[in-house]
Amino acid sequence: TIGLVVHAAADGLALGAAAGLSKTDVEFVIFIAIMLHKAPAAFGFTSFLIHEGYDKQTAKYHLLVFALAAPIAAVVSYFGLIRIMYAVQIPITGITMLFSAGTFLYVSTVHVLNEVTHNHKLNTSEVVVIVTGALLPLVFNFTHSH
C-alpha cells in the first residue's frame, strides 16, 4: 500500500509541476499517462487487497488513500514546488517525472521479484534480464541527444 501511495503522490507531483510550467502539451501528456494507468492500478490494487483477506471496508479505505494521493500531491506541487523552481532555477518538472518513474519501477520490481523469488531462487538468466532492464534507460540516455 505504501509503495503505491508514494507512486501515486509522485504522479501528482509531476502533474502539478507540469501545470506550473503553463505548457499544455506537457500537462496533457502527463495527465493522459496518469489516467491510463490509474484505473488498472486501482483495480489490481483492490483485487490484491481482497485476495489478501482484507474486508471490503478496509480495502475501500486503502483505495481512497491511493486515489487521493495524486490530487493532493498535484496541488502541493503546483503551489509549492513551482515557487521553489522559479527561485532556484532547477527543472523541477523533469525531476518529479523521473521520481514518478522511479517509484513505479521500484514498486513493480519489488512486487515482481517477490512473486518470482517466492520459493524460488533467481537463476543467471533471470538476473541478467533484470539488470539489463534496469540499465536500459542509461543506454538510451547515452544514445539520445537534444
N, C-alpha and C positions, 0 to 999 in steps of 0.2 A: 504494500500500500504506500509506504513512504517513498519508494523509488518512483512510482507512477505519479504521485502528487508533486514531487520535486520536478519531474519531467514536465508535467502539465504547467507548473509555475514557470519553468524555463521557457515554455512555448509562449506564455503570456508576456514574459519579459521581452522576448524577441518581437512580439506583435506590438507591444507598447512603444518599444524603442523605434521600430519602423514607422509607427504612426507619428512619432515626433519629428521624423525627417520630412514629412509632407511630400513623400514620393509615393504616389498612389500605386504605381506598378509594383514596388517592393511590398507595400502593405497588402496588396491583393494577393501576391504570390504566397506570402507568409500565411495570410488568412486561409487561403484555399488549402495549403499544405496542412495546416492545423485541423481544419474541418474534415479533410479526407481521412485523417487517421483517428480523430476523436471518437467517432461513432463506433468503429470496430474495436478500438481500445476499451471503450466503456462497456461494450457488450462482452468482450473477452474477460475484462476485469470482474464484472458482475457474475459471469458464469463461473469463473475461477473461485470467487468468494463463496458462492452457493455450493460448488463442488467440494470445497474445503470444509463445509459444515456450518458456515455462518448462517444465522437465521436471516430472514428477508429484511427485517428492520435494521439489523446491523449492516447488511450489505447495502441497503439504501443509504445509510449514514456515510459509509465509505465512498459510495458513488457520488454523494452530494459534495463531500470534501474534494474529491477528484474533479468534479465539474466546476466548482468554484475557484479552484487554484489558478487556472489560466486567466479568467476575467479580473480577478483581484490583482494578480501579478501584472497584468497589462496596464491597469490603472496606476499602480505604484510605479511601474516603469515609465509610463507616459509623463507623469507629473514629477517623478524623482530623478530617474536616470538621465532624462533629456537635459535637465539643468546641469547635471554633472558633465555630460558630454560637451555641452557648449562652453562650460567653464574651463575644462582641462583639455579640450580638443582631442579626445580619444574616441575612436569609432565604436561606440557602444553597441550599435545595431549589429555589426559584424561579430562582436564578441558575444553578445547574447544569443545570436543564431548558432554560433559554434558551441556555446554552453548547452543550448537546447539539443543540438545534435549529439553532443557527448553524453548527456543524460539519457537520451534514447538508446544509444549504443550500450551504455552501462546497464540499464535496466534489462534490455533484451539479451545482452550477453550473460548476465548473471542468471537470468531465467533459463536460457538455453543451456548454459553449462551445468546448471543444477539438474535439468532433465537428462542431459546426456551422460553426466557422471554418476547419476544415481545407480548404485550397484554396478558400476562400470568404470573402468579406468580408460582414460584417453589413450588412443594409440598414436603413433607417429604421424600418420596421415591426417588425423583429426587436429592435432596440434599445428601442423603445417597450414591447414586450411584456416584455422582461427588466427594465427599470426599473419598470414597473407592478407586476410580480410582486414585486420587491424592496421596493417602497413599500407594498404592500397590508397587511402586518402593522401598519404605522404608522397607516394609516387605521382599521383595526379597533381599534387602541388608543384612538383619539380617540372612537370611537363606542361603546365598551364601558365600562361602569362597574359598580362593586360597591356 
